[in-house]
């Protein structure tokens, strides 16, 4: 007899539901999130279990890893792609668990990617860096706003991040309250900057770009940290059938629902990987500053629409280029990406440098 299990996972407990091919319930029980207890519940049915479905919640690592180590075939369900019918009058954990098993039997389960266990820690460390970068950027913006409100709005972010010279005290020393606010913010910026550098040093010493990902460094605006982010967040590029699937996963594809030519709402804008979305947004901003072809493409799009549309269009282009670079192990070629050699009519790009990768890390967001 073939059996199928679904586990509705919560923060402190989970509900295990097992059904047969006729969709009849064989077992159901709520247990605490304790792996040996869950293994004990599944053990009597192990030889007949064809698969165990776990929903991709924030805390799935320990459960999926533990079940796989015990020899179970585990499927990670993508919650964004398997939403239940909204017209149901009743639903609870019992129904949720057995429903996960049902869609596995029916062959319509939309699965998420089970990222290799051994690579997750370094990827999560890189995500922690991203979190600290966002906090530091918020502090920088707050400090610049304080300075601007008090007539000192011309100071650049790189000066505010400098450890060698105090640029804040001379501008706010005329008021004790503003001075304290500025000093506390500056010390916080310095603190997070040191932690970011420590994480970067650790990451660069422990993980290297795989051969098929080294060509990511040829993309304008992509340095070592962004290349590692793209590699670790992408995983195996072969899991994306086409370039459009990858661009969508990077959140670089617009979403809209239409019927009879009319707008009928929007899809899930947050469906995909937010860290890849950030990485390609950063690459787009840097590339349009320091690469001739990217700047020409950006300016052309901005003249037709607006700055944000141009930025997203360029980020989409870079994401699509990264897909082929990783899949085919080829270097970046702007002629293939933009169709033809870009021409700005002889106008130089301000600040253009021969190797934009050297500048990665100079923006307030890095």
Legacy VTK file of the C-alpha trace (Angstrom):
# vtk DataFile Version 3.0
C-alpha trace
ASCII
DATASET POLYDATA
POINTS 366 float
0.000 0.000 0.000
1.368 3.398 -1.003
1.141 6.153 1.592
1.802 9.900 1.447
2.464 12.293 4.326
1.986 16.006 4.770
3.392 18.007 7.689
1.818 21.353 8.591
4.751 23.030 10.327
4.416 25.828 12.899
6.865 27.592 15.197
6.560 25.204 18.156
4.533 22.237 16.862
3.410 20.497 13.704
0.546 18.335 12.521
1.384 15.087 10.693
-1.205 13.700 8.292
-0.824 10.442 6.326
-3.233 9.275 3.604
-3.389 6.440 1.071
-3.910 6.559 -2.689
-7.694 6.670 -2.207
-7.200 9.888 -0.200
-8.296 8.132 2.973
-6.742 9.285 6.223
-4.452 6.676 7.779
-2.805 8.695 10.535
-3.065 12.158 12.034
-1.451 13.690 15.090
-0.121 16.969 16.445
3.363 16.786 17.982
5.949 19.218 19.288
8.770 20.310 17.042
11.117 17.603 18.282
12.727 15.560 15.518
12.939 12.191 17.361
9.216 12.408 18.182
8.336 13.122 14.557
10.546 10.253 13.379
8.788 7.917 15.838
5.395 8.897 14.421
6.480 8.204 10.833
8.501 5.041 11.570
5.580 2.520 11.408
4.717 3.759 7.895
8.233 4.323 6.567
8.408 1.388 4.136
5.135 2.455 2.483
5.705 6.227 2.453
6.278 7.475 -1.102
6.963 11.016 -0.017
6.692 13.551 2.790
5.580 17.109 1.977
6.731 19.990 4.189
5.573 23.529 3.533
8.363 26.049 3.045
7.955 28.045 6.244
10.684 30.153 7.836
11.850 27.233 10.027
11.923 24.256 7.654
15.693 23.587 7.697
15.888 21.250 10.692
12.847 19.181 9.718
13.717 18.659 6.061
17.357 17.883 6.849
16.387 15.466 9.601
13.885 13.587 7.439
16.317 13.331 4.533
19.011 11.955 6.833
16.538 9.261 7.890
16.038 8.234 4.271
12.642 9.839 3.587
11.828 11.371 0.205
11.043 14.958 1.138
9.212 17.529 -0.995
9.364 21.217 -0.072
6.051 22.854 -1.002
6.059 26.382 -2.381
3.308 28.170 -0.369
2.958 30.978 -2.928
2.061 28.486 -5.675
-0.278 26.121 -3.802
-2.845 28.410 -2.206
-6.079 26.670 -1.324
-9.480 27.461 -2.789
-10.716 30.627 -1.054
-14.308 29.432 -0.965
-13.713 26.717 1.648
-15.936 27.120 4.700
-13.660 25.231 7.029
-9.930 24.599 7.172
-7.566 23.668 9.972
-4.197 22.022 10.499
-5.666 18.561 9.885
-6.964 19.591 6.471
-3.764 21.507 5.661
-1.528 18.489 6.326
-3.631 16.003 4.359
-4.117 18.546 1.556
-0.324 18.730 1.103
-0.279 14.949 0.727
-3.249 15.037 -1.671
-1.629 17.423 -4.156
1.480 15.218 -4.115
-0.660 12.216 -5.091
-2.410 14.223 -7.823
0.939 15.340 -9.251
0.190 19.069 -8.966
2.521 19.909 -6.095
4.573 23.040 -6.802
7.915 22.437 -5.138
10.467 24.817 -3.706
14.216 24.352 -3.993
15.919 22.510 -1.135
19.175 24.421 -0.912
22.195 22.187 -0.123
22.650 21.952 3.639
26.425 22.461 3.611
26.156 25.773 1.708
23.367 27.342 3.744
25.498 28.743 6.623
27.760 30.843 4.379
24.751 31.998 2.347
22.949 33.041 5.535
26.089 34.872 6.702
26.037 36.820 3.436
22.368 37.592 4.080
23.324 38.924 7.512
25.752 41.274 5.792
22.928 42.516 3.604
20.791 43.168 6.677
23.581 45.171 8.338
24.147 47.143 5.123
20.476 48.165 5.089
20.652 49.253 8.740
23.804 51.284 8.126
22.255 52.900 5.052
19.200 53.919 7.106
21.509 55.492 9.700
23.429 57.328 6.992
20.224 58.728 5.531
19.069 59.800 8.995
22.366 61.572 9.695
22.364 63.298 6.313
18.792 64.460 6.906
19.825 65.938 10.263
22.706 67.770 8.641
20.547 68.987 5.750
17.844 70.360 8.067
20.517 72.380 9.796
22.155 73.787 6.703
24.861 71.200 6.071
23.483 69.121 3.222
26.541 68.989 0.961
28.561 66.360 2.836
28.966 63.068 0.981
28.221 59.598 2.346
31.813 58.394 1.955
32.964 61.175 4.279
30.361 60.248 6.872
31.616 56.644 6.757
35.249 57.675 7.171
37.032 56.443 10.301
40.037 58.755 9.925
38.345 62.135 10.334
35.329 63.366 12.288
33.162 65.332 9.847
30.096 65.446 12.112
31.202 67.253 15.284
32.326 70.519 13.573
28.925 70.796 11.869
26.755 70.203 14.956
28.866 71.436 17.887
26.791 74.617 18.136
23.946 72.604 19.730
24.434 69.945 22.426
21.321 67.939 21.532
22.085 67.802 17.816
25.713 67.008 18.567
24.771 64.028 20.754
22.363 62.781 18.107
25.041 63.096 15.425
27.764 61.419 17.493
25.531 58.474 18.455
24.488 57.980 14.836
28.077 58.243 13.592
29.302 55.723 16.172
26.535 53.351 15.127
27.504 53.752 11.461
31.120 52.985 12.325
30.097 49.953 14.387
28.020 48.418 11.600
30.734 49.270 9.071
33.282 47.285 11.087
30.940 44.305 11.367
30.249 44.405 7.624
33.974 44.356 6.872
34.483 41.452 9.292
31.759 39.431 7.560
33.191 40.234 4.126
36.657 39.113 5.233
35.280 35.818 6.534
33.192 35.161 3.425
36.021 35.902 1.005
38.344 33.580 2.938
35.890 30.660 3.112
34.122 30.573 -0.220
35.318 31.072 -3.772
33.433 31.515 -7.000
32.874 28.214 -8.795
34.358 28.040 -12.323
30.950 28.394 -13.959
30.265 31.528 -11.909
33.606 33.340 -12.288
32.429 35.121 -15.420
29.908 36.995 -13.266
32.790 39.349 -12.491
32.731 40.482 -16.136
29.247 41.989 -15.679
29.499 45.784 -15.283
28.845 46.780 -11.672
29.367 43.289 -10.240
32.285 42.814 -7.838
33.235 39.922 -5.584
30.510 40.394 -2.978
27.700 40.784 -5.520
29.051 37.844 -7.539
29.096 35.641 -4.433
25.579 36.808 -3.565
24.326 35.879 -7.027
26.097 32.492 -6.925
24.929 31.512 -3.439
21.358 32.726 -3.893
20.979 31.169 -7.340
22.247 27.714 -6.438
22.174 25.363 -9.413
21.340 27.408 -12.502
19.988 24.268 -14.210
16.889 24.413 -11.988
15.637 27.320 -14.113
14.297 26.013 -17.465
14.451 29.367 -19.238
15.874 32.826 -18.767
12.407 34.226 -18.016
12.056 31.887 -15.049
15.312 33.183 -13.608
14.450 36.856 -14.206
11.106 36.278 -12.475
12.849 34.580 -9.530
15.042 37.691 -9.263
11.862 39.842 -9.063
12.843 41.641 -12.244
9.694 40.855 -14.231
6.623 43.134 -13.939
3.403 41.591 -12.674
-0.109 42.387 -13.879
-3.475 40.682 -14.356
-5.587 41.704 -17.337
-8.926 40.633 -18.769
-10.476 41.951 -21.984
-7.599 44.386 -22.224
-8.325 45.879 -18.796
-6.219 45.848 -15.660
-7.614 43.386 -13.102
-5.078 43.728 -10.308
-1.526 42.599 -9.718
0.232 39.368 -8.944
2.557 38.688 -6.039
5.350 41.254 -6.384
7.288 39.616 -3.544
7.321 36.181 -5.160
10.972 35.356 -5.730
14.320 35.972 -4.064
14.673 39.397 -2.450
18.451 39.061 -2.140
18.873 38.518 -5.877
16.510 41.440 -6.469
18.783 43.606 -4.312
21.966 42.334 -5.971
20.833 43.139 -9.510
19.432 46.510 -8.418
22.843 47.399 -6.995
24.544 46.155 -10.151
22.197 48.249 -12.303
22.911 51.406 -10.323
26.682 50.914 -10.479
26.797 49.814 -14.120
24.848 52.789 -15.409
27.361 55.058 -13.616
30.545 53.457 -14.887
29.752 51.512 -18.072
29.169 53.252 -21.405
26.705 50.734 -22.884
24.647 50.379 -19.694
24.490 54.146 -19.269
23.281 54.592 -22.862
20.566 51.962 -22.373
19.493 53.577 -19.090
19.313 57.065 -20.616
17.287 55.836 -23.580
14.744 54.128 -21.331
14.548 57.111 -18.989
13.812 59.473 -21.874
10.797 57.339 -22.835
9.437 56.499 -19.363
11.027 57.565 -16.075
14.045 56.827 -13.920
12.572 53.889 -11.983
11.368 52.141 -15.145
14.818 52.603 -16.654
16.477 51.241 -13.523
14.264 48.140 -13.469
14.770 47.578 -17.197
18.544 47.663 -16.786
18.384 45.346 -13.742
16.269 42.935 -15.803
18.853 43.003 -18.590
21.693 42.230 -16.170
19.727 39.374 -14.577
19.093 37.841 -17.991
22.770 38.235 -18.883
23.773 36.537 -15.625
21.566 33.553 -16.476
23.390 32.868 -19.744
26.782 33.615 -18.192
26.191 31.006 -15.456
24.510 28.461 -17.724
26.955 28.617 -20.642
30.108 29.729 -18.748
30.700 32.695 -21.049
31.835 36.278 -20.329
29.572 39.319 -20.443
29.005 40.717 -23.949
27.196 44.039 -24.127
26.574 43.698 -27.882
24.484 40.574 -27.314
22.679 42.078 -24.332
21.724 45.399 -25.895
21.519 44.289 -29.527
24.127 46.648 -30.917
26.955 48.856 -29.790
25.604 51.707 -27.700
26.273 55.266 -28.814
25.924 58.379 -26.684
26.936 60.742 -29.491
30.438 61.260 -28.128
29.231 62.285 -24.681
31.437 60.645 -22.011
29.938 58.967 -18.995
30.768 61.004 -15.914
33.284 59.174 -13.771
33.793 56.384 -16.322
36.574 54.015 -15.283
38.152 51.075 -17.054
37.329 48.593 -14.276
34.049 49.405 -12.487
34.480 46.317 -10.284
37.184 48.211 -8.392
34.533 50.655 -7.221
32.201 48.092 -5.660
31.992 48.937 -2.007
32.132 52.732 -2.338
28.380 53.288 -2.305
26.525 53.898 0.938
24.606 50.665 0.333
27.762 48.489 0.335
LINES 1 367
366 0 1 2 3 4 5 6 7 8 9 10 11 12 13 14 15 16 17 18 19 20 21 22 23 24 25 26 27 28 29 30 31 32 33 34 35 36 37 38 39 40 41 42 43 44 45 46 47 48 49 50 51 52 53 54 55 56 57 58 59 60 61 62 63 64 65 66 67 68 69 70 71 72 73 74 75 76 77 78 79 80 81 82 83 84 85 86 87 88 89 90 91 92 93 94 95 96 97 98 99 100 101 102 103 104 105 106 107 108 109 110 111 112 113 114 115 116 117 118 119 120 121 122 123 124 125 126 127 128 129 130 131 132 133 134 135 136 137 138 139 140 141 142 143 144 145 146 147 148 149 150 151 152 153 154 155 156 157 158 159 160 161 162 163 164 165 166 167 168 169 170 171 172 173 174 175 176 177 178 179 180 181 182 183 184 185 186 187 188 189 190 191 192 193 194 195 196 197 198 199 200 201 202 203 204 205 206 207 208 209 210 211 212 213 214 215 216 217 218 219 220 221 222 223 224 225 226 227 228 229 230 231 232 233 234 235 236 237 238 239 240 241 242 243 244 245 246 247 248 249 250 251 252 253 254 255 256 257 258 259 260 261 262 263 264 265 266 267 268 269 270 271 272 273 274 275 276 277 278 279 280 281 282 283 284 285 286 287 288 289 290 291 292 293 294 295 296 297 298 299 300 301 302 303 304 305 306 307 308 309 310 311 312 313 314 315 316 317 318 319 320 321 322 323 324 325 326 327 328 329 330 331 332 333 334 335 336 337 338 339 340 341 342 343 344 345 346 347 348 349 350 351 352 353 354 355 356 357 358 359 360 361 362 363 364 365
